[in-house]
């Protein structure tokens, strides 16, 4: 299991539970899953991805 699978499975199982508290805001597992996917898709649109050699 990798981190993506772990987040997706947890978001499906307990979407409304708190996953993260950051700067006074609570993020549920569903929120976190959506934000991670938005970030990944944005990076993909920029041509970045696994093994692109860009850090």
MDTraj code that builds the backbone (N, CA, C; nanometers):
import mdtraj as md
import numpy as np

residues = "UNK UNK UNK UNK UNK UNK UNK UNK UNK UNK UNK UNK UNK UNK UNK UNK UNK UNK UNK UNK UNK UNK UNK UNK UNK UNK UNK UNK UNK UNK UNK UNK UNK UNK UNK UNK UNK UNK UNK UNK UNK UNK UNK UNK UNK UNK UNK UNK UNK UNK UNK UNK UNK UNK UNK".split()
xyz = np.array([
    [0.0848, -0.1182, 0.0000],
    [0.0000, 0.0000, 0.0000],
    [0.0892, 0.1243, 0.0000],
    [0.0512, 0.2246, -0.0790],
    [0.1261, 0.3496, -0.0805],
    [0.0423, 0.4609, -0.0184],
    [0.0971, 0.5801, -0.0088],
    [0.0258, 0.6902, 0.0558],
    [-0.1008, 0.7301, -0.0180],
    [-0.0977, 0.7235, -0.1503],
    [-0.2170, 0.7578, -0.2284],
    [-0.3299, 0.6611, -0.1956],
    [-0.3014, 0.5323, -0.1987],
    [-0.4028, 0.4311, -0.1677],
    [-0.4537, 0.4465, -0.0250],
    [-0.3643, 0.4732, 0.0661],
    [-0.4039, 0.4903, 0.2058],
    [-0.4996, 0.6081, 0.2209],
    [-0.4686, 0.7209, 0.1586],
    [-0.5563, 0.8376, 0.1676],
    [-0.6901, 0.8104, 0.1003],
    [-0.6890, 0.7520, -0.0196],
    [-0.8136, 0.7230, -0.0902],
    [-0.9019, 0.6273, -0.0113],
    [-0.8433, 0.5228, 0.0436],
    [-0.9200, 0.4254, 0.1224],
    [-0.9779, 0.4886, 0.2482],
    [-0.8984, 0.5683, 0.3150],
    [-0.9446, 0.6325, 0.4379],
    [-1.0537, 0.7344, 0.4072],
    [-1.0365, 0.8125, 0.2996],
    [-1.1380, 0.9106, 0.2606],
    [-1.2701, 0.8423, 0.2242],
    [-1.2631, 0.7246, 0.1657],
    [-1.3851, 0.6502, 0.1320],
    [-1.4516, 0.5932, 0.2567],
    [-1.3704, 0.5515, 0.3529],
    [-1.4211, 0.4870, 0.4741],
    [-1.4748, 0.5872, 0.5763],
    [-1.4001, 0.6933, 0.6005],
    [-1.4387, 0.7909, 0.7041],
    [-1.4170, 0.9342, 0.6522],
    [-1.4916, 0.9742, 0.5498],
    [-1.4674, 1.1027, 0.4844],
    [-1.4802, 1.2253, 0.5752],
    [-1.5685, 1.2201, 0.6723],
    [-1.5932, 1.3359, 0.7568],
    [-1.5036, 1.3495, 0.8779],
    [-1.4166, 1.2544, 0.9002],
    [-1.3277, 1.2600, 1.0166],
    [-1.2125, 1.3563, 0.9911],
    [-1.1655, 1.4184, 1.0968],
    [-1.0551, 1.5130, 1.0855],
    [-0.9261, 1.4401, 1.0506],
    [-0.8605, 1.4877, 0.9456],
    [-0.7340, 1.4301, 0.9022],
    [-0.6173, 1.5197, 0.9413],
    [-0.6437, 1.6515, 0.9466],
    [-0.5349, 1.7471, 0.9623],
    [-0.5858, 1.8745, 1.0262],
    [-0.5069, 1.9288, 1.1161],
    [-0.5326, 2.0613, 1.1726],
    [-0.4148, 2.1474, 1.1333],
    [-0.4434, 2.2580, 1.0654],
    [-0.3349, 2.3445, 1.0194],
    [-0.3787, 2.4890, 1.0299],
    [-0.3019, 2.5673, 1.1012],
    [-0.3270, 2.7104, 1.1210],
    [-0.4721, 2.7374, 1.1619],
    [-0.5194, 2.6595, 1.2586],
    [-0.6519, 2.6800, 1.3141],
    [-0.7667, 2.6254, 1.2306],
    [-0.7367, 2.5606, 1.1210],
    [-0.8415, 2.5050, 1.0355],
    [-0.8360, 2.3528, 1.0391],
    [-0.9544, 2.2911, 1.0361],
    [-0.9639, 2.1459, 1.0324],
    [-0.9912, 2.1016, 0.8891],
    [-0.9226, 1.9968, 0.8470],
    [-0.9436, 1.9378, 0.7148],
    [-0.9852, 1.7924, 0.7342],
    [-1.0938, 1.7533, 0.6698],
    [-1.1382, 1.6143, 0.6783],
    [-1.0572, 1.5307, 0.5790],
    [-1.0726, 1.4003, 0.5881],
    [-1.0058, 1.3129, 0.4923],
    [-1.0569, 1.3394, 0.3508],
    [-1.1855, 1.3714, 0.3382],
    [-1.2409, 1.4051, 0.2067],
    [-1.1777, 1.5338, 0.1537],
    [-1.1668, 1.6364, 0.2391],
    [-1.1020, 1.7626, 0.1998],
    [-0.9593, 1.7371, 0.1541],
    [-0.8863, 1.6625, 0.2334],
    [-0.7455, 1.6358, 0.2048],
    [-0.7307, 1.5598, 0.0731],
    [-0.8169, 1.4620, 0.0505],
    [-0.8122, 1.3849, -0.0730],
    [-0.8371, 1.4757, -0.1943],
    [-0.9355, 1.5641, -0.1847],
    [-0.9653, 1.6577, -0.2941],
    [-0.8464, 1.7504, -0.3182],
    [-0.7899, 1.8058, -0.2131],
    [-0.6772, 1.8982, -0.2275],
    [-0.5535, 1.8299, -0.2862],
    [-0.5267, 1.7079, -0.2442],
    [-0.4126, 1.6330, -0.2974],
    [-0.4322, 1.6064, -0.4461],
    [-0.5541, 1.5669, -0.4845],
    [-0.5818, 1.5409, -0.6256],
    [-0.5735, 1.6678, -0.7093],
    [-0.6216, 1.7794, -0.6569],
    [-0.6119, 1.9068, -0.7288],
    [-0.4658, 1.9451, -0.7506],
    [-0.3842, 1.9266, -0.6483],
    [-0.2420, 1.9578, -0.6583],
    [-0.1735, 1.8679, -0.7601],
    [-0.2018, 1.7388, -0.7542],
    [-0.1414, 1.6436, -0.8485],
    [-0.1814, 1.6761, -0.9917],
    [-0.3081, 1.7077, -1.0136],
    [-0.3537, 1.7406, -1.1485],
    [-0.2920, 1.8706, -1.1984],
    [-0.2740, 1.9676, -1.1099],
    [-0.2083, 2.0924, -1.1476],
    [-0.0637, 2.0694, -1.1880],
    [0.0066, 1.9872, -1.1130],
    [0.1458, 1.9558, -1.1470],
    [0.1536, 1.8801, -1.2795],
    [0.0565, 1.7921, -1.3017],
    [0.0536, 1.7154, -1.4270],
    [0.0330, 1.8089, -1.5466],
    [-0.0549, 1.9093, -1.5314],
    [-0.0781, 2.0064, -1.6383],
    [0.0484, 2.0856, -1.6710],
    [0.1346, 2.1017, -1.5720],
    [0.2608, 2.1721, -1.5924],
    [0.3677, 2.0819, -1.6516],
    [0.3342, 1.9558, -1.6718],
    [0.4282, 1.8614, -1.7283],
    [0.5162, 1.7929, -1.6258],
    [0.4800, 1.8056, -1.4995],
    [0.5578, 1.7442, -1.3932],
    [0.4918, 1.6143, -1.3502],
    [0.5742, 1.5201, -1.3111],
    [0.5223, 1.3930, -1.2639],
    [0.6345, 1.3073, -1.2141],
    [0.6034, 1.1827, -1.1853],
    [0.7081, 1.0920, -1.1402],
    [0.8200, 1.0813, -1.2442],
    [0.9387, 1.0821, -1.1951],
    [1.0580, 1.0629, -1.2794],
    [1.0817, 1.1730, -1.3815],
    [1.0315, 1.2951, -1.3561],
    [1.0589, 1.4046, -1.4487],
    [1.1925, 1.4702, -1.4164],
    [1.2491, 1.4374, -1.3019],
    [1.3779, 1.4932, -1.2637],
    [1.3710, 1.6350, -1.2081],
    [1.2498, 1.6826, -1.1828],
    [1.2330, 1.8169, -1.1293],
    [1.1966, 1.8061, -0.9814],
    [1.2708, 1.8773, -0.8987],
    [1.2427, 1.8726, -0.7543],
    [1.1843, 2.0028, -0.7082],
])
top = md.Topology()
chain = top.add_chain()
for i, resn in enumerate(residues, 1):
    res = top.add_residue(resn, chain, resSeq=i)
    for name in ("N", "CA", "C"):
        top.add_atom(name, md.element.get_by_symbol(name[0]), res)
traj = md.Trajectory(xyz[None], top)
